[in-house]
């Protein structure tokens, strides 16, 4: 007990010394304000973890529960795989967006973000969990990606032309490269931050900025390719040069939403008083608004170019998802995205007070995270029950469509997300809630919004 008391006293003394050295009020950096107690959040973490595992178990059992044989059984397996893919992409997108947040904040030396950055580092460092989530894609990807079938390459001219890129071996090799780059950047930057907590070495901030300078380029390249590999190639006949940016916008939006939820959760536990304030909530809200608008801009630009060019290989993808002049079962989902992902939250989130309220920013975060799941659902799930196309005179129309919504769509989409959130809560209590000796901490502690 005496050793524990001595250790806590040493830790508090170190915090006070850091505070004096950096010009931050020592009371703000006291141990009770910057650390969560051991075992904090066990109930919530356990609830999310159990719910996530249960959702994944139900998703895996769906092909057996749905019953049937032959084509019906294969369709059920494909449906379960597609639903899981939505959850996998959502969880991966949260981690990627968090990594991008860390890279960008280091690169531009944004002092205001210091008290938020640790939670982004924690989320990004969960990337090995993304590797585990990717394993079903590796082993059962053939149920979802049609181009995995070698027989199709013999009859599909376009697949023959793309076979050097679209083949399982090249796909697996690219996945390895993606995760190696992501994991390296995430652990490198978090390592700098945690080491600085102990040593206070200012040069570590410069090293993090340098790593972010080249890291942001590597991240942008592999993330754009990953978005194409994991989502766009579900329909390898479709062309879009904007899809990588579209994927990135969704990742950033979902990550900022989760960051807002985690920071409000910490603040509601009585921690980070004076370090995470309404001013920081305001900035998270502005980032949320910015990337929501950016997502809408890219989505509309992609849609407008497809509509204007009117090329069958491009319009078929949009028509299948209810985005054309013809209506089908996916048309309501298309309009849910248009309204719920942009038109409805925009006039509310643009209000200053709505971004400064912890309660309101949490509600916006949950709403936009749900909308992002719907967006990935809209991209992935139409490939399970594809529409039948009639193309008289080279004009593509839709003759039949099926939504096929069932409970596995919810379990598959939520399972990986619940597990990721449980892991994030577990990470929060293992390290200081903020970078204690970051040289920009005074700027974060005194941050004000003047616009």
N, C-alpha and C positions, 0 to 999 in steps of 0.2 A: 504494500500500500504506500509505504514511504517512497519507494522507487517510482511509483506511478505519479505521486504528488510532485516529486522532484522533476520528473520528465515534463509534466504539465507546466511547472513553473519555468523550466528552461525554455519550453516552447513559447510561453507567454512573454518571457523576457526577450526572446528572439523577435517576436512580433512587434514588441514595443520599440526595440532597437531599429528594426526596419522602418517603423512608422516615423521615428525621429529623423532617420537618415533621409527619408523620401519626402518629408514635409507633410505627412498624413496624420490626422488626429489619432493618437495611440488608442483611444477608446474604440475607434472603428475597426482596428485590426486586432482587437483582443480575441483570444482563442475561442471564446464562446460565440463570437459573432461571425467568425470565418471558418468554423469547422462544425460539421454535424456530429452528434454523439454516435459512438459505436452502436450498431444495430438499428440506427434510425431508418424508418421507412420499410421495416421488415414486412409489416402487414400489407402495405400497398404493393411492394415488390412481389410478395408471395401470391397475392391475388392476380396480378398481371401475369406472372410466370405460369401459374396453374391454368389461367384462362387461355394463355397462348399455347401451351402444350395440348390442352383439351381441343382447341380449335384445329391444331395441326393433326391431332389424332382423328378427329371427325372427318377432316378433309381427306386423309389417307384411306379412311374406311368407306368413303362415299361410293367408289366403284363397286364395292361388295354390297353396300346397303341398297344402291339403286337397282341392283339385280339385272337380269337379262343376259343374253348371250350374243356372241358375234358382234355385229355392228353396234348394237345397243350398249354392250359392255365397253366397247372401244370408245364410244361417244362419252360414256360416263367417266371413264378414265381421263379422257382429254379434257372434259369439263373440270374435273378436280384439279388437274394439272394447271389449267388456265387460271383458275381461281387462286391457287397457290402462287402462281407467277405474279399476279397483281400484288399480293402481300409481299413477296420477295422484292419486287421492284420498288414498292413504297418504302420498305425498310432500308433498302440499299440507297434510295434517293435521299432519305433523311441523313444517313451517314455521309454521303457525298456532299450534300449541301452544307453540313457542318464543317467538313474538311475545307470546302471552298471558302466558308466564312473565316476560318483561321488563316488561310493563305492570304486572303484579301486584306484582313485587318493587320497582319504583319507587314504586308507589302506597302500599304499606305500609311503605316505607323499610326493607326487610329487609336488615340489614347482613351477615348470614351468607352471603347469596347473591352477594356482590360478586365473589368469585373464580370463580364459575360463570357469571355473567351474560354475560361476553364471548362465550362459545360459543353461548349462546342468541341474542345479538345477531347473531352470524355466520350462524346458521341462518335467522333471520328475514329477514336482508338478502339471502338467496338467492331472495326472492319473485319477481324477474323470471324466474327459471328456472321458477317456477310458471306464469307467463304463457305461456312457450314450451310447457310441458306441456299447457296448456289449448287450444292451437291445434287438435289433432286433434278435440277436443270441438266446437270451433266449426265446423270444416269437415265433420266426419262424424258430428255428433251425431244426425242423422236416423236413423242405423242403430241407435241405442240408445234414444233418447227417442221413443216412439210418437206423442206429441202434436205432433212436428214435421211430421207428415203433414197437410196441409190438408184432404185428403179425409176424414180421420177425424172432424174437427169437424162435418161435415155429418150424421154418423150417431150420434155419441156425445153424448148430452144433457149429461152432466156436463162434458165438455170444452168444450161450447158455453158453459156457465155460467162456466167458468174461463178462457175464451179471452183475456180482457183481460190476464191474468197469464201464461198458458201459450201464448206465441207466440214464435217465434224472435227477432223484433226486440227484444221486451221482455227476453228471456233474455240476449241479447248485451249490451244496455244495462246490465243488472244486473251481469253479469260485469265490465264495465269499472269500474263503481262499486266493486265488491268489491276488485279488485286495486289501484285507485287508493288506497283507504283503507288497505289492508294495506301497500302499498309506502311510502306517506307515513309511517305510524307507524314502520315498521321502520327506514327510513333516517334519520328525524328522531331517534329515540332512540339509534341507533348513532352518529350524527353528534355528538350531545352527549357521548357517552362517549369517542369518539376525540379530540374537541377538548379535553376535560378532561385526557386523557393528556399533552397538550402544554402547556396553560396552567395546569392545577391550579385553575381557577376553580370555587369551591364552588357558585356560583349556578347552574351548569349542572345540578347534581343537583336543585335546586328546579324548574328548567325541565322537567327530565325527569319529575318527579313531577306537575307541572301538566299536561303533555302526556298523561301516563298517566291522569289523573283524568277528562278528557273522552274520551281515546282508548279507554279500556276500555269505555265506553258505545257508542261507534261500532263498536268491534271486535265486541262482543257482538251488536249488531244485524245487521251485515252477515254475520258468520260463521253465525248462526242461519239467515238467509235463504239463504246459500250452501249449507248442508247440505241444506236443503229443495230448492233448485234442482238441485243436482248428484246427489242421491241419492233423496230421497223422491219426486220427480216421475217417477222411472222407472216407478212405478205411480201414476198421477195419480188413480186411483179410491180410493186408500188415504188414510185420515185419521189424523193423529197430531199432537197439540199439543206433544209432548215430544221430537220428533225433533231439533230444533235443539240442545237440551241434551245429548242422546245423542251427537250428532256432536261437540260441544265436548269431552265427557268422553273420547272416543276420541282426539281430537287432542292433548289434554294428556298422556294416558298415553303415547302414542307419542313425543311430544317429550321427555318426561322420560327415557324409555328411551334415546333417542339421546343426550341430554345426558350420561347416566351413562356410556355407551360412550365418548364423546369424552373425557370427563374422565379416565376410567381409562386410555385410550390415551395421553393427555398424561402422566399420572402414571407410567405404565410406561416412558416415554421419559426419565425422570429429571428432569422439569420440575415446577414448582410444589411443590417440597418445602416443607412447613410452611405452604403456602397452600391446598392441597387435601388434606385429611386424612381419616382415618376418620370424623371428626365430620361433615364435609360429605357424605361418602358416606352416612352414616346419615340425614341430612336428605333427600337425594335419594331414598333408599329409603322414607322416610316419605311423601314426596310420591307416589312410585310406588304405594305401598300405598293412600294416600288416594284417588287417582283411579281405581285399580282397583276399590275399594269403591264409589266414586261412580258409575262406569260400571255396575257390577252393580246398584246401587240404581235407577238410571234405567231400565236394561233390564228389570228385574223389574217396576217400577212400570208401565211401558208395556205389558208383557205381561199383567200382572194386570188392568189396566183394560180391555184388549181382550177378555180372557177373560170378565170379569164382565159387560161390556155385551153381548157376543155379537151384535154388529152385523155382518151379512155383509160390508159394505164394508171392515171392519177385520179380521175374523177370516180372510178370504181370504188376506191378505198373510202372516199368521203360519202358516196351514195350508200354504201353498205352500212355506214354508221349514222344514217339518217340526216346527213348534212346537206342534202340537195333539195331540189324542188319537189322530188317525190318523197312521200312519207312512208315510213316503215316502223317496225317495233322499236328501233333505236332512236327515232326522232325525239321522243321525250327526254332521253338521256342527253342528246345533243343540246337541247334547250335548257336542261338543268345545268349543264356546264356553262352555257352562255350567260345565264342569269345568276346562278349561284356562285360561280367562280369569278365573276367580275361585276356584272351590272348591279346586283343587289348589295354586295358589301362595299363597293367603291364609295358611294355617297355617305356611308356611315363611317368607314374607316378614315376618310379624309378629314373628319372632324378632329380637332386637336384634343379635346377632352376624352374622346373615345380611345385614343392611343395612350393617354396618361393614366387611365383607370386600369388597375390590375385585373379587376373582374371582367371588364369589357374586352381587354386585350386577350384574356384567356378564352373568352367566348369566340372571338374572331379567329384565334389560333385553332381551336377545335373545329370550327366550321370550315376553314380553308384546308385543314388537313383532311377532313372528310371529302371535300371537293377534289382534292388531289388524288385520293383513292378512287373516286368516281372517274376521274380523267384517265387513270391507268386502266381501270375496268373497261372504259369506252374504247381504249386502244386495243386491249388484249382479247376481251371476251367475244367479239363478233367472229373471231377465227374459229370458234367452236361450232357454231351453227351458221355457216356461211350462207349468204343469200344466193339464190339461183339467178344467173344473169341471162338476159336475152339481148343479143346485139344485132338487130337488123340494121343494115346500112351503116355499120360501125358506130351506132348510137347505143350506148349502154343504158339499160333500164333495169329496174328491180321488179321482179315478179313475185318473190316470196321472201319472207324474213321471219326469224324467230328469236326472241330474247332469251327464253329458257332460264329465267331467273329462279334460283332455288337457294336453300339454306347454305349449301356449300360455297356459294359466292361470298357469303359473309365470313364463314369460318376460315376459308382460304386467304382472304384479304386481311383479316384481323390477326391471325395467328402470329406471323413474323413481327408485326408491329407491336403487339403486346409483349412479346419476348424481348424485343429491342428496348422498349420503355422500362421493363423490369431490370434489364442489365444496366441501363443508364442510371437508374435510382441506386443500384448496388455500387456503381462507380462513384457516385456523389459523396458517399460517406467515407471513402477510403483516402481521399486527398483533400487539401484545403480547397475551399469553394472558389477562391480567386488566386491569381498569381501574386503571392504576398510581397515579393521584392521586385516586381516589374518596375522599371524606371518611369513608366508612364502612369503608374497608379495614382499619383496626385491629380492628374488631369481627369481621370475617371471619377475620383472621389468628389471633385468639385464641378463636375460637368453640368452645364446648363444649356437649354435650348432657347435660342433667341428668335427663332423663326417658326 
